[in-house]
Amino acid sequence: MYDATRIQVLEGREAIRKRPGMYVGSTGERGLHQLVFEVVDRAVDEVLAGRAESVDVTLTPGGSIRVTDDGPGVPVAAAGDTETPSLEALLTRMPAATQSGGRHSVTMGLFGLGPSVTNALSRHLTAEVRRNGMHWVQHYARGEAIAPPTRKGPTTRTGTTIVFEPDADIFSTVECSFDVLAQRFSELAFLNRNLTLSLTDRRPTGQARPLRFHHPGGVRDLIASLDARAAAHADILGFEHEDPRMAGTMEVALGWSDTAAARVHSFANSSPTPEGGTHVAGFRDGATAAINAFARERQLLEAAQPDIGADRIIECLTVAVSVKLDRPEFEGATRGLLGGTAVHACVQEAVREHMGTWLAQHPKLAAAVIGRTT
């Protein structure tokens, strides 16, 4: 007979280790990289909050991953810090709710659960904190603290370093892909122009020279990197705009392409939105309205001709649309589709205005573009 006595309630690290795929997506390479992202999230947030300047990630010869930031250091309860979460709480307790992912934070994880997930799924983890003139170290094994934080002596530096070794008993591979990490870190730097991120591969078959990701031009730099023609002709349209109606900001960039291949890269709070959403729909509607209004005004369309369709316009563009919202609304648990009617209206209005101004300032290029869409 099956009754309440047979129900097993799992909490904390036990639940994570029992069902790891629920927390990091898989026990393959995807889940392995998620361990890295959960730790990097916290470090990047320090930079976005203005408390740190850079984040360094190293793949070590022994197979562990080291993530270091130069922020003030995570509070250490053993030092009398009253700020929360303290180091041990950060590494052993899942938040009561998933992170809100507000505009000043990054959530590369599926649910924004943070370093506690990485700790639970690691064979070993060591945390080092340099804070208020003191160097602290704490060791963990499979998510459990081996001992309280210990003082290692005075220091003049500040920051937090987390070194972890993924548990080979859980993951089918414990070899991170340098290219996968590099692609995501570069993307983060495009989306957060104040961020400096480095990645170094010191494994026996890796490349010791670090890659440094810093893109002060924001998503304009992203478009330039994707479209060599746009970069060469310096004809990229880009703008940033804050709108209180959607409680957030938008950053949009686009380049005109000669190839009929729509390339729309969309993001919400620094996370890719592969399914698009209201920010993408707003861009499409705003761009379509601006181009058709310009075409009608300059008589590039005959009166009897229908408006140029959105799909035809998008085919001529390489686009990046990034929104950062205080209260993002995602449809579904994977955060791949952004909702929110206010986002659609705000992006549409801003794109129509900025693109309309740009077309008027570049009439020859605008005419050529419209000629390719009709």
N, C-alpha and C positions, 0 to 999 in steps of 0.2 A: 504494500500500500504506500502511495506517495502522499506525504503530508508535510506540514510545516517543519517537522524535525529534519527533513531531508534537504531543506533549503540551506545553501552555503552562502554566507555573505562575505564578500572579499572587499577589503578596503586598502587604500594607500599602495605601498610598494607591492604587496601581495597580489592585489588586483592587476597592477600593471604587468608584473612578471607572468601572471597566469594568462592574460589576454593582451599581449603586447601590440597586436595589430589594431586593436581598438584605440590605441593611444598614439601610435606613430605610423599607422597606415599599412605596414607590412613587416615581415621579418626578413625581407630581402634588402637590396641596395637602397630602395626608396626609404624604408624605415631607418636604415643606418644613417643616411644623410639627415633624416629628421632629428636624430639625436644631436647632431652638430647644430642644426638650425635652432633648436630649443635653447641651447646655451648662448649662441650668438645673438639671438633676439634680445636677451637681457643686456648684453654688452652694448649693442647698438642703441638701445633705448637710453643708455647713459650719455651717449654722444648727442642724440636728438634732444635730450633734456638740457644740454649745455654743461653737463658735469664731467664730460670726457671729450677727448679729441680724436682718438683712434682706437681701432680694434685689430688685433693680430691673431691669426689662426695658423697653427703649425701642425702638419702631419708628421709625427715623430718617427725615428727609426724603429722604435719598439712597438709601433702599431697603435699608440694612443694619439689622442687629439688634444691640443693645447689651445685654449681661447683666453686671451688677455686683453683687458682694457685698462686705460690710465685714468679711470674715474676716482672718486673718493674712497672706494672700497666698500664692500657690503658690510653692514653693521654686524658686530660680533657680540653676542649676548654675554659671553664670558668676560668681555672688556667693560661691561656695564652699559653698553649701548641700549637705548630704549626704542630706537627706531625699528620699524618692522617692514618687511620680514627680516629676521636675523638670518645669519648664514645657514644654520642648521634647519631652520624652518623653510628657507628657500629651497634647500636640497632634499627635503624629506616630506614636505606636505604639499599636496596638490591644492591650488586655490579653491575656495568654496564655490567660485563660479569661474568660468573661462574668462580670460582677459578681455576687456572691453574693446581693445584695439583702437583706442582713440587716436586722433590725428598725430600725436606726438609719440606714438609707440609703433613698433614693428611686430607683426605676428607672422612668422614663417611657418609656425607649427599648424597642425590641423585644427587644434582647439586652443592654442595659446596656454598650455599647461606649464611650460617653463622647465627649468633645469631639474626639477624633481623627477620628471619622466626619464631624463637622460641618466640620472643617478641610479634609478631603480633598474635600468636595463644595461648597466655597466658592470663589468667584473670588478674594476677598481676605479675610484675617483678620488682625486686629491684637490682640495680647495686651498688656495693661498690668498690671504687678504693683507694688504698693506694700507693701514689706516691709522690716522692720529699718531704717527710716529712709531707704530709697532707692527711687526710682521707676525701674522698668525697662520697656522697650518692645521688642517683637519683632514683625516683620511676616512674613506668609506669603502665598504665591500658590499656589492650587490644591493645598494641603496640604504644600507644601515651604517650608522656612524660607528667606527671602531673605538673611538675615544673622543672626549670633548676637544674643542679647539685648543691648541697649545701655542704658547709664545715662543717665537724663534729668535727674538732679539729686536733691537731698534732698527728703524729704517727711515730714510728721508724721502722715499718714494710713496706713491699711492696707487691703488688699483686692485683689481681682482683677477686671479688666474684660476681657471678650472681645467684640470687635466683628467681625461677619462679614457678608459679602455672598454670598448663595447664588448658585451658578453657573447663569446662565440657559442655558448650553449643555447643562445636564443636566436642569433642571426645567422643566416646561411652564408654570409660573407661579412668580414670585418675590415675589408679594404675599401676605404672611401675613394670615390672618383675625383681626382683633382679637377677635371674639366667640369663636372657637375657643380662642384662647389664654386669654382671660379665664375661660371656663368651666372649663378645666383648672386654672388657677392658683387659682381660688376653691375648687375641689374639694380641692386640695392643702392649702390653709389650713384647711379644715374637718377634714381628716384629721391635721393636725399643728398643734395649738393654739398652739405657741410660734413658729410661722412667721409672718413678715410679708413679703408679696410685693406689689410694685406693678407695674403695666403702664401705659405711656404711649404714645399714638399721636401722633407728631409729623409724620406724613406730610401732604402738602398737603390731602388730603380727610379726615384723621383728626381725633381729638379730643385736644387737648393736655392736658386735665385728666387726671391719672393716676387709675386705679382702685387702691385699696388693699385688699388681702385679708388680713384678720386675724380669726380666729374663735376666741376663747378658750374658747367653750363646746363646741368639738369637734363630734362628730357630732350632738349634741343641737341645735346651731345649724343643722346641715344639715337635719334633720327639720323644724325650725321654718320654714326657708326654703322647704321643699317643700310643707308642709301648713299653710296659714293657719289652719285651724280648730284644729289642735293647738297652734299658737303662741298663739292667742288664749285658749285655755282652760287653758294651762299644764299639760296632762295628758300630757306626754312622759315616758316611762320611759327612763332612760339609765343606763348603768353602765360602769365600766372594771374589768378584772380581769386579773391576771397569773397564769399557770399554768405551772410548770416542766415539767409533763408534755408540753406542746407547745412548750416553749422559746420562749415569746412572750407577748404580751398581746393582749387583745381589747377593743374598744370597741363597744358596742351601743346603739342608740337606736331608739325606735319611737313612733309616734303612731297613735291610733285614727282611722280614716277612716269617713265615712258612705257613701262610694262603693265599689261592688264592683269595685275595680281594684287588683290586687296590684302593689305598688311596692316591690321589694326592691333596694336599692343595696348592692353588696358590693365589698369591696376587700381586697387582700392586699399588705402593705408599700407602701401608698399608691398602688397601681395598681388600676384597675378590673378586676374579674373578671366580665365579661359573661356567661360561661357558668356562673357560680356555683362550686359545689364543696363541700368538706366543711364549711366554715364556714357556708354557707347551709343545708346539710342539718342541721347541728347546731342552728342557730337554729329551723328548722321543727319538729324533733322536740322541742326543749326547750319551745317555746311551746305546742305541742299538748299535751304532758304537763301543763304548768302549768295551762292553761285547763280541761282535762278534769278534773284533780284538784280544782280549785276548784269547778267545776260539780257534781261528785259530792258534795263535802263540804257544799255549800250547798243540795243537792237542787234544783238548777236543771235537772237532767236527770232524767227518770223512770228507774227501774231498768231498764226494758225498752228504753230508747232507746240506740242505739249512741253511741260516742264521737263528738265533733265532729271532722271530718276536717281535716287540715292545710291543704288548699287553701281550705276555707271560712274558716278562721281567718286565713290570710294575706290573703285578699281584704279584710279589715277593717283592714289595717295599712299604714302607710308605714314602712319599715324601712331602717336602715343598719347593716351589719355590717362592721367593719374589724378585721382581725387583722394583727399585726406579729410576724414570726417570724424567729428567727436562721437557720433553715435551711428556707425555704419549699420545698414540693414542688409543682411545677406539672405538669399533664398536658398535653403538647404544647408546641410551641415558642413559641406566642403568649402564654403566661402568662395565658390567659383562664379557665382552670379550675384551681382549687386542689385538691390532693390532701392526703393525710396523715390517717390514721385517728385519731391523737391529737387533732387539731384538732376533728374531729367530736365526740368524746366530751367534750372540755373545754368547748366552746361549748354543747353540749346541757345539760350539768350546770349551768353558770353561768346560762344563760337560764332554765332551770326554777326555779332557786332565786330569782333576782332578780325574775322575773315573778310567781312565787307570792307573794312578800312584798308586791309592789306591788298585786296583786289583793286581798289580804287587807286592805290599808290603804285601798283605794278600792272598797268592796263595791258601792255603788250604780252606779258607772261600770262595774265588772266585770259586774254583772248585766245592764246595758243592752247591753254588748258581746256577751255570751253570747247574749242574746236575739236579736241580729241574725244570729248564726251558726247558729241552730237552725231 
